[in-house]
Amino acid sequence: MAKNLYETLTGAPKPRKRWTPLRIVRCFLLVYLLYFAVGALLPFTLHPGVSAAVQGRFDPAAFRGSDSTDRAALVLDNQDALGLRLQMIAGAEESIILTSFDIRDCESARDIFAALLAASERGVAVRILWDGMSGMLHGRAPVFRALGERDNVEIRFYNEPNFLLPWTFNGRMHDKYLIVDGSLMVLGGRNTFDLFLGDYVPDSQKSHDNDVLVCNTAPTLEHSVIGQVEGYFEKVWDQPDTRPALERTPALRAAAVAAAAGELRARPAYALTPAGLDYEAMTVPVEKATLLTNPTGIFAKEPTLWWQLQQLMEGARDRVYLQTPYAVPSAAMYDGLARVAEKGIPFEMQLNSVAVGDNLVASSDYLTNRSRLLDTGVTVWEWFGDYSSHGKAALIDDLAVVGSYNFDMRSTYLDTEMMLVFYGDAFYDLLEANLMEMEAQCLQVSEEGYLPRAGVEPKTYGPPKSILYPVTQWLSQPFRFLI
């Protein structure tokens, strides 16, 4: 029998490898990591198209009318956004629905949970729908358990990640709204922590955002968009991937949870009494309001919300203006932008400059693909304001749009998303005024750089962005479908 190279060189038989415990563990970890990577990424790499059923149901005329019983207002200031939520909760008599992508144990969240605890103790039914990734990372804090263990409080996590089921790590719930007694709602892009709510952090750490306060003036929800949102909530609340959480407190944590409940009761927000706000006086009339959403499953989604916005944009006759924190379009989205630009109407997009933006990965992608965005023909305005913008809005002819949807592939194909489409001059004027006020602190982008503008200077960035951007630009491109 021919000798192998080892025997030829050593004169001894080649020793057989033994399956030691350490080697078994290493092989198991290698197989698991491969399984996790494939399971977490593969189901989301292919982007579904929009079904014929969705296309057949779409009617652009349905977004206009005069039957709404709603009134609406923009809520732009972070302190106002927190104060409004606390007043709404303090005035609740029957029910509260809170849905959030991200809730963290911080001052503003403690204010809100103190108000929710007080509401539950006076008999109000409280339901909290929380994205499972944030719930896994932040949701076990004692202040959240202090509320979750109450009989008239239900907390559920949407698609909590499971390390044995890696595909559960990507499909996230990005919805953010609060509904009180079926008559008041605030919906928008704000998460439930200090960067978005209150005045607990320095301005440099804050994020500008858009909320919409909706007030239903009728005794029923038949002609109110709040009814549409409540129906959507019930759908997500009842689906199998949404599961109860924080119902029981482990014995070892009982003392910490009891102490947290005491801390919540000691906060001013717990003792807050309704200020008798006149919500009708705070808002303007709306002629029509319509909810747009994505599918609610946990895997790659039909781009229903983006497709409907795209149809409205392609049908525009006078103007399209988009506001988004980040722009990470797919090939289909780039093509859609180009079709709108070909119409020859004013078509503009406002987004964060990379110096101001707080999303490192999305800004890295924009640096890499800015020329491709400009090639579509859209006029790009980069925001150089005091701190990062997190607003998501649009003006499409006479329609005003506000919600949670970012113009990126994650919002389009992976996450649940919500946008409210308003018809009516009064609310349109409010949104337009805000967008134009922000545009006054923007610079228009060209292939050669920024077009000069009196009073606005481009900001530069140093470490850590100057160090990280070259790295993240390179690393992010194979995974753009997750951004």
Residue, then its C-alpha position, 0 to 999 in steps of 0.5 A: m500500500a502506498k504511503n501517504l506523505y506524512e508516513t514518507l516524511t516521518g516513517a510513522p503512521k499518521p495519527r488519527k484525529r480524536w473527537t475531543p470535547l473541545r473539538i466537538v464544541r468548536c465544530f458545533l459552534l461553527v455549524y451553528l454560526l453557519y446556520f444562524a447566518v443563513g437563517a438570519l439573512l437568506p429569507f430577506t435577500l429576495h424582495p417580493g413584488v406587489s401582488a395583483a390583489v393589492q394593485g387591484r384594490f388601489d384607488p388614488a381617488a380614495f385618498r380625497g373626500s370630505d367625510s372625515t370627522d377628524r382634526a389634526a395637528l403636527v407635534l414637532d417639539n420633543q418636550d411638547a411630544l412628551g407633555l401631550r402623551l402624559q396629558m392624554i394618558a392622564g385624561a384616559e377613562e376607559s382604554i389606552i393603546l401604546t405601540s412602540f418600536d423602541i422603549r428604554d428605561c430612561e427618564s421620559a419612559r419612566d414618566i410615561f410608565a408612571a402615568l400608565l401605572a396611575a391610569s391602570e390603578r384607576g381602572v383604565a385598560v392598558r395594552i402595550l405592543w412592543d417590538g420584540m428586539s427592543g423588548m428582549l434588550h430593554g424590556r425586563a427592567p423592573v419599571f416595565r415589570a411593575l406595570g406588566e404584572r397588573d391585572n388590567v395591563e397587557i404587554r405583548f412583544y412582536n416577534e421576540p428574537n429566538f436564537l434557535l430561529p435566526w429568521t426572527f431577528n430581522g422582521r421588526m415592528h416599526d410602528k409608533y402610536l398612542i390611542v386613548d379612549g378611541s378618540l385621541m391618537v398621536l402617531g409618528g416617528r418617535n420612539t419612547f426614550d429620551l432622544f425623542l421625548g422630553d428635555y432630558v438630554p443635551d440638544s446635540q443628542k436629540s432628534h427632530d421628529n414629526d408626530v400627528l395628533v388626531c382628534n375624532t369629533a364624532p361619537t363613533l369611529e366610522h369616519s375617523v382614521i383612528g378606527q383604521v389604526e385600531g383595526y390594524f392594531e388588533k390584527v398585529w396584537d392577535q397574530p401568532d408572532t405577537r406573544p404576552a410578556l412581563e406577566r409574572t415577576p420572578a421571585l428573585r426580582a420581586a423586591a426590585v420590581a416593588a421598589a420600581a413601582g414605588e419610584l414610579r408612584a413618586r414621579p410627578a407624572y404619576a400624580l398628573t391631573p388632566a389640564g383640560l386641554d381643548y384638543e379641538a382648538m389645538t387641531v385643524p380640520v381634516e377632510k380625509a385621512t387614510l392609513l397606509t401600512n405594510p404587511t405584518g408578517i415577520f418575513a420579507k414583505e410585499p412593499t405595499l406601503w412604498w408601492q402605494l406612495q409610489q403610485l401617488m407620486e407617479g400620479a402627481r401633477d404639481r409637486v412631490y416633496l419627500q422627507t426621510p432621515y435616510a435614503v437607502p433605495s433598492a433598484a426598484m425604488y431608484d427606478g420609481l424615483a426616476r419615473v417621478a422625476e421624468k414627469g418634469i414637476p418639482f421633485e425634491m427629497q430632504l434628508n440628513s447630511v452625513a455630518v448631522g445624521d445619527n445612523l452611521v450605517a445608513s449615512s455610510d450607504y448614502l456616501t457610497n450611493r449619493s451619485r446614484l440617487l442624484d442620477t434619478g433626477v430628484t433634487v436632494w436637500e441635505w439637512f445641516g440643522d442643530y441636530s439629527s432629523h428623524g422625520k418621515a413625511a411627504l407632500i404629494d400635490d394636495l396630500a400631506v403624509v406623515g408616519s414611521y416609514n423611512f425611504d430605505m429597504r428595511s422600511t420597504y421590505l422588512d419592517t411593519e410601517m405606518m403612514l397617514v395620508f391627509y387631504g385638506d388645506a389646513f393640515y397640508d399648510l402646517l406640514e408644508a410650513n415645517l418642511m420649508e422651515m427645515e429646508a431653510q437650513c439645508l443645502q442642495v446637493s450636486e455632483e460637484g458638491y453643495l450649491p452655495r446658499a446664504g446663511v447655511e454652511p456645510k458642517t464637517y465631521g471628525p472622529p469617530k465618523s471620519i474613522l468609521y465611515p470608510v470602514t462601514q461604507w465597505l462593510s455595509q454594501p453586501f448587506r444593504f437589504l438590511i439597512 
